[in-house]
Amino acid sequence: MIDLSTLLNPPQGLTLSMILGISFILGLFHGATPDEHTWPITFSYSVGSYSTRKGMKAGFMFSLGFTAQRAILTTLGFLGLAAIYKEFNLDGPVYIVVGAVMFIAGSYVLRGRYIHLPFDSLLHGKSHHTESAERIPLHEAHMQGVSLRMATMHGLIAGFGFGAYATIITFILAPQVPGLIYAPLPGLFFGLGTMVMQVIFGAVFASFARIKKLTESDLCFLGRYTAGRTLYYGGLLFSLVGIFIILVPTLDSLAIPTGIAIPNLDAVGVATALVLAVVGVIGIGSLVKGVGTLKSIDSGEYCKPGPSHKAAQMKE
């Protein structure tokens, strides 16, 4: 029987089946605990899909990219090429790239309903970012749907974040597999474990939007409004934190111990603060504000399903 101590401190001499079992369980832990590389992104795409089934799909698509990256990472660990993670702290650069992708995705969803920045015109062209665009009334704007392909790309990028779980599967478990052909498997099973939990959380996050029994157009508006703002402002926050970590590396190591012997729950640091800020403050705050906004708009005019959405409905 595998106990918590064995999971977090795997011994040498493990069989392949034990390595894969531990990897999968660690993936479950990783997906269930508040991780800055999974929860904010899954929350954004799941709420934006505004249905439980599509929320599960959002969690699946994000984890698909994440799993592919983890399989590559454990292969590098087997080859001894992942030592770069021991020499360089990549959290800052990863935060910046993840934040940039979140920002672009949020910008695409909102289509003008945000604070404009000097480089916004590069994302949509001048037609969407004139001075008049900044004054478009809320009920006259039109938001785009949330792209699940972007969620997959996000998972692939976020997979380059390196924490306690990645250290275990890369430097302890991967080197023990019988040969190179098996090297991707610890990362694959870790990603699959994460995927199971992210699909569950994706369904939970998406179901938030249905608590008030809103109409389909209300749910469409609320989902896209919340997802857009979470991705846009959360992306800016991710990138800013990444810049600060590059400038002040010690910031990434500051943490308050909690006494819980489980990674992601063992201390409150920058990563925990990011989860709370993006999901708790920006995400939940946008959801609450969106519910209030519904009282003053016609969501059917604001959130018209586009051609791709109509096609998806026909397939269903």
C-alpha positions as CSV (number, residue, x, y, z in Angstrom):
1,M,0.0,0.0,0.0
2,I,1.3,3.4,-0.9
3,D,1.2,5.9,2.0
4,L,1.7,9.7,1.9
5,S,5.3,9.5,2.8
6,T,6.0,7.2,-0.1
7,L,4.1,9.4,-2.5
8,L,6.1,12.5,-1.6
9,N,9.4,10.8,-1.1
10,P,9.5,7.8,-3.4
11,P,12.3,5.3,-2.7
12,Q,14.6,3.9,-5.3
13,G,14.1,0.4,-6.9
14,L,10.4,0.9,-7.8
15,T,8.8,-1.2,-10.4
16,L,7.3,0.5,-13.5
17,S,3.8,-0.2,-12.3
18,M,4.5,1.5,-9.0
19,I,6.2,4.5,-10.7
20,L,3.1,5.0,-12.9
21,G,0.7,4.5,-10.0
22,I,2.6,7.1,-7.9
23,S,2.7,9.5,-10.8
24,F,-1.0,9.2,-11.4
25,I,-1.9,9.8,-7.7
26,L,0.5,12.8,-7.6
27,G,-1.4,14.1,-10.6
28,L,-4.6,13.8,-8.7
29,F,-3.1,15.8,-5.8
30,H,-1.8,18.4,-8.2
31,G,-5.1,18.9,-9.9
32,A,-7.0,19.0,-6.6
33,T,-4.8,21.4,-4.7
34,P,-4.8,25.2,-5.5
35,D,-2.1,25.4,-8.1
36,E,-1.4,28.7,-9.9
37,H,-0.8,27.0,-13.2
38,T,-4.1,25.1,-13.3
39,W,-6.9,26.6,-11.2
40,P,-7.0,30.2,-12.7
41,I,-6.9,29.0,-16.3
42,T,-9.4,26.1,-15.8
43,F,-11.7,28.5,-13.9
44,S,-11.6,31.1,-16.8
45,Y,-12.2,28.7,-19.6
46,S,-14.8,26.6,-17.7
47,V,-16.9,29.5,-16.6
48,G,-16.6,30.9,-20.1
49,S,-18.1,27.8,-21.6
50,Y,-21.3,28.4,-19.5
51,S,-22.4,24.7,-19.3
52,T,-21.3,21.8,-17.1
53,R,-20.5,19.5,-20.0
54,K,-18.5,22.2,-21.8
55,G,-16.8,23.1,-18.5
56,M,-15.6,19.5,-18.2
57,K,-14.3,19.8,-21.8
58,A,-12.5,22.9,-21.0
59,G,-10.7,21.2,-18.1
60,F,-9.9,18.2,-20.4
61,M,-8.5,20.4,-23.2
62,F,-6.3,22.4,-20.8
63,S,-5.0,19.2,-19.3
64,L,-4.3,17.7,-22.7
65,G,-1.7,20.3,-23.4
66,F,-0.4,20.1,-19.9
67,T,-0.1,16.3,-20.1
68,A,1.9,16.5,-23.4
69,Q,4.4,18.9,-21.8
70,R,4.8,16.7,-18.7
71,A,5.5,13.7,-20.9
72,I,8.3,15.7,-22.6
73,L,9.6,16.9,-19.2
74,T,10.0,13.4,-17.7
75,T,11.7,12.3,-20.9
76,L,14.2,15.1,-20.4
77,G,14.5,14.0,-16.7
78,F,15.4,10.5,-17.8
79,L,18.1,11.8,-20.2
80,G,19.4,14.1,-17.4
81,L,18.6,17.2,-19.5
82,A,16.1,18.7,-17.0
83,A,18.9,19.9,-14.7
84,I,18.4,23.3,-16.1
85,Y,15.5,23.6,-13.7
86,K,17.9,23.2,-10.8
87,E,20.2,26.0,-12.1
88,F,17.6,28.5,-13.2
89,N,14.3,29.7,-11.7
90,L,11.9,29.7,-14.7
91,D,8.8,30.7,-12.7
92,G,9.2,34.4,-13.7
93,P,9.4,33.8,-17.5
94,V,6.6,31.1,-17.3
95,Y,4.4,33.5,-15.4
96,I,5.0,36.2,-18.0
97,V,4.2,33.9,-21.0
98,V,1.2,32.4,-19.3
99,G,0.0,35.9,-18.4
100,A,0.5,37.1,-22.0
101,V,-1.6,34.3,-23.4
102,M,-4.3,34.8,-20.8
103,F,-4.4,38.5,-21.6
104,I,-4.7,37.9,-25.4
105,A,-7.4,35.4,-24.8
106,G,-9.3,37.7,-22.5
107,S,-8.9,40.6,-25.0
108,Y,-10.4,38.4,-27.7
109,V,-13.4,37.5,-25.6
110,L,-14.2,40.9,-24.3
111,R,-13.8,42.8,-27.7
112,G,-13.6,46.3,-26.2
113,R,-15.1,45.9,-22.7
114,Y,-11.9,46.6,-20.8
115,I,-9.3,49.3,-20.0
116,H,-7.4,49.9,-23.2
117,L,-3.7,49.7,-23.3
118,P,-1.3,51.2,-26.0
119,F,-0.7,47.8,-27.6
120,D,-4.3,46.7,-27.8
121,S,-4.6,47.8,-31.4
122,L,-2.1,45.1,-32.3
123,L,-4.5,42.4,-31.1
124,H,-7.7,43.4,-33.0
125,G,-6.9,46.1,-35.4
126,K,-7.9,49.8,-35.4
127,S,-11.6,49.1,-36.1
128,H,-12.1,47.7,-32.6
129,H,-10.0,50.1,-30.8
130,T,-10.9,53.6,-31.8
131,E,-11.8,56.2,-29.3
132,S,-15.5,55.5,-29.9
133,A,-14.9,51.8,-29.2
134,E,-14.0,52.7,-25.6
135,R,-17.4,54.3,-25.2
136,I,-19.5,51.4,-26.6
137,P,-22.4,50.9,-24.2
138,L,-22.4,47.5,-22.6
139,H,-25.6,46.3,-24.3
140,E,-24.3,47.2,-27.7
141,A,-21.0,45.3,-27.5
142,H,-20.6,41.7,-28.6
143,M,-18.2,39.2,-27.0
144,Q,-16.6,36.3,-28.7
145,G,-16.9,32.7,-27.4
146,V,-14.1,31.1,-25.4
147,S,-11.7,29.1,-27.5
148,L,-10.9,25.6,-26.1
149,R,-8.0,25.4,-28.5
150,M,-6.5,28.3,-26.6
151,A,-7.0,26.3,-23.4
152,T,-4.9,23.5,-24.8
153,M,-2.2,25.9,-25.7
154,H,-2.4,27.3,-22.2
155,G,-1.9,23.9,-20.7
156,L,1.1,23.3,-22.9
157,I,2.7,26.6,-21.7
158,A,1.7,26.2,-18.1
159,G,3.3,22.8,-18.0
160,F,6.7,24.5,-18.0
161,G,6.0,25.8,-14.5
162,F,8.0,23.7,-12.1
163,G,6.9,22.9,-8.5
164,A,7.3,20.1,-5.9
165,Y,5.2,17.6,-7.9
166,A,7.2,18.2,-11.1
167,T,10.5,17.7,-9.1
168,I,9.3,14.3,-7.9
169,I,8.2,12.9,-11.3
170,T,11.2,14.4,-13.2
171,F,14.2,13.8,-10.9
172,I,13.0,10.8,-8.8
173,L,10.5,8.8,-10.8
174,A,11.5,9.3,-14.4
175,P,15.2,8.2,-14.0
176,Q,14.0,4.8,-12.6
177,V,12.0,3.7,-15.6
178,P,13.6,0.7,-17.5
179,G,14.5,2.6,-20.7
180,L,14.0,5.7,-22.9
181,I,10.8,4.4,-24.5
182,Y,9.2,4.4,-21.0
183,A,10.4,7.9,-20.0
184,P,7.3,9.8,-21.1
185,L,5.0,7.6,-19.1
186,P,5.5,9.1,-15.6
187,G,4.7,12.5,-17.1
188,L,1.8,11.1,-19.1
189,F,0.2,9.4,-16.0
190,F,0.8,12.5,-13.9
191,G,-1.0,14.6,-16.5
192,L,-3.8,12.1,-16.7
193,G,-4.2,12.4,-12.9
194,T,-4.3,16.2,-13.2
195,M,-6.8,15.8,-16.0
196,V,-9.2,13.8,-13.9
197,M,-9.3,16.5,-11.3
198,Q,-9.4,19.4,-13.7
199,V,-12.3,17.9,-15.6
200,I,-14.2,17.6,-12.2
201,F,-13.3,21.2,-11.2
202,G,-14.1,22.4,-14.7
203,A,-17.7,21.0,-14.2
204,V,-17.9,22.6,-10.8
205,F,-16.7,26.0,-12.0
206,A,-19.1,25.9,-14.9
207,S,-22.0,25.0,-12.7
208,F,-21.5,28.2,-10.7
209,A,-23.2,30.0,-13.6
210,R,-26.3,27.9,-13.3
211,I,-27.0,28.4,-9.7
212,K,-29.5,31.2,-10.3
213,K,-31.4,29.3,-13.1
214,L,-30.7,31.9,-15.7
215,T,-31.7,31.8,-19.3
216,E,-29.3,30.5,-22.0
217,S,-28.5,34.0,-23.2
218,D,-28.0,35.2,-19.6
219,L,-25.6,32.3,-19.0
220,C,-23.8,33.1,-22.3
221,F,-23.3,36.7,-21.2
222,L,-22.3,35.8,-17.7
223,G,-19.8,33.1,-18.7
224,R,-18.1,35.2,-21.3
225,Y,-18.1,38.3,-19.2
226,T,-16.5,36.5,-16.2
227,A,-14.0,34.5,-18.4
228,G,-13.0,37.6,-20.4
229,R,-12.3,39.7,-17.3
230,T,-10.5,36.8,-15.5
231,L,-8.3,36.1,-18.4
232,Y,-7.6,39.7,-19.2
233,Y,-6.9,41.1,-15.8
234,G,-5.6,37.8,-14.4
235,G,-3.1,37.7,-17.3
236,L,-1.9,41.2,-16.6
237,L,-1.4,40.2,-12.9
238,F,0.5,37.0,-13.9
239,S,2.9,38.9,-16.1
240,L,3.5,41.6,-13.5
241,V,4.3,39.0,-10.9
242,G,6.6,37.3,-13.4
243,I,8.5,40.5,-13.9
244,F,8.8,41.1,-10.2
245,I,10.2,37.5,-9.7
246,I,12.8,38.1,-12.4
247,L,13.8,41.4,-10.9
248,V,13.7,40.1,-7.2
249,P,14.2,36.3,-7.4
250,T,13.9,35.9,-3.6
251,L,10.3,36.9,-3.8
252,D,9.5,33.5,-5.3
253,S,10.9,31.7,-2.2
254,L,9.0,33.8,0.4
255,A,6.2,31.7,2.0
256,I,4.4,31.2,5.3
257,P,4.4,27.5,6.3
258,T,1.0,25.9,7.1
259,G,2.2,22.7,8.7
260,I,0.3,20.6,6.0
261,A,2.7,18.1,4.5
262,I,1.2,18.3,1.0
263,P,2.7,20.4,-1.8
264,N,0.6,23.4,-2.8
265,L,-1.0,23.3,0.7
266,D,2.3,23.3,2.7
267,A,2.8,27.0,2.5
268,V,1.2,30.3,1.5
269,G,3.4,32.1,-0.9
270,V,3.4,33.9,-4.3
271,A,1.7,30.9,-6.0
272,T,-1.1,30.8,-3.4
273,A,-1.6,34.6,-3.6
274,L,-1.9,34.3,-7.4
275,V,-4.7,31.7,-7.1
276,L,-6.6,33.7,-4.6
277,A,-6.2,36.9,-6.6
278,V,-7.1,35.5,-10.0
279,V,-9.8,33.0,-9.0
280,G,-11.0,34.5,-5.7
281,V,-10.9,38.3,-6.4
282,I,-10.9,38.8,-10.1
283,G,-12.9,35.7,-11.1
284,I,-15.5,35.5,-8.4
285,G,-15.7,39.3,-8.3
286,S,-16.4,39.4,-12.1
287,L,-19.0,36.7,-11.7
288,V,-20.8,38.7,-9.0
289,K,-20.6,41.9,-11.0
290,G,-21.8,40.1,-14.1
291,V,-24.9,38.9,-12.2
292,G,-25.6,42.5,-11.2
293,T,-25.1,43.8,-14.7
294,L,-27.7,41.4,-16.1
295,K,-30.4,43.5,-14.4
296,S,-29.7,46.5,-16.7
297,I,-29.1,44.8,-20.1
298,D,-30.7,42.6,-22.6
299,S,-28.3,39.6,-22.6
300,G,-29.8,38.3,-25.8
301,E,-28.7,41.4,-27.7
302,Y,-25.3,41.5,-26.0
303,C,-24.4,37.8,-26.4
304,K,-25.5,36.6,-29.7
305,P,-24.2,33.1,-30.6
306,G,-21.8,33.2,-33.6
307,P,-21.7,30.7,-36.5
308,S,-19.4,28.3,-34.7
309,H,-21.7,28.2,-31.7
310,K,-24.8,27.6,-33.8
311,A,-23.0,24.8,-35.6
312,A,-22.0,23.2,-32.3
313,Q,-25.6,23.4,-31.2
314,M,-26.8,21.6,-34.3
315,K,-24.3,18.8,-33.8
316,E,-25.5,18.4,-30.2
